């Protein structure tokens, strides 16, 4: 009987420890779900902002009312080879 009483008390302690761990894990799940929803909102806001900025960057004379002189042209590299052949003259 003494052995049985020991096992029952051990089992009871284990149940209490498991309940505490379960409540701790549930709290962690709740906080992670809140963080996840906040990150989803931020992600959609950043995607919208990114799309708006891409539209602004890609706006040139071919798809807006801007004249062609206002287009931003890529600059040439300073040391670009111009295919000139040196002569001995």
For each residue, the residues with C-beta under 8 A, 3 or more apart:
1: 4 5
2: 5 6
3: 6 7
4: 1 7 8
5: 1 2 8 9
6: 2 3 9 10
7: 3 4 10 11
8: 4 5 11 12
9: 5 6 12 13
10: 6 7 13 14
11: 7 8 14 15
12: 8 9 15 16
13: 9 10 16 17
14: 10 11 17 18
15: 11 12 18 19
16: 12 13 19 20
17: 13 14 20 21
18: 14 15 21 22
19: 15 16 22 23
20: 16 17 23 24
21: 17 18 24 25
22: 18 19 25 26
23: 19 20 26 27
24: 20 21 27 28
25: 21 22 28 29
26: 22 23 29 30
27: 23 24 30 31
28: 24 25 31 32
29: 25 26 32 33
30: 26 27 33 34
31: 27 28 34 35
32: 28 29 35 36
33: 29 30 36 37
34: 30 31 37 38
35: 31 32 38 39
36: 32 33 39 40
37: 33 34 40 41
38: 34 35 41 42
39: 35 36 42 43
40: 36 37 43 44
41: 37 38 44 45
42: 38 39 45 46
43: 39 40 46 47
44: 40 41 47 48
45: 41 42 48 49
46: 42 43 49 50
47: 43 44 50 51
48: 44 45 51 52
49: 45 46 52 53
50: 46 47 53 54
51: 47 48 54 55
52: 48 49 55 56
53: 49 50 56 57
54: 50 51 57 58
55: 51 52 58 59
56: 52 53 59
57: 53 54
58: 54 55 63
59: 55 56 63 64 66
60: 63 64 66 71 72
61: 64 66 67 68 70 71
62:
63: 58 59 60
64: 59 60 61
65:
66: 59 60 61 70 71
67: 61 70
68: 61 71
69:
70: 61 66 67
71: 60 61 66 68
72: 60
73:
74:
75:
76: 80
77: 80
78:
79:
80: 76 77
81:
82:
83:
84:
85:
86:
87:
88:
89:
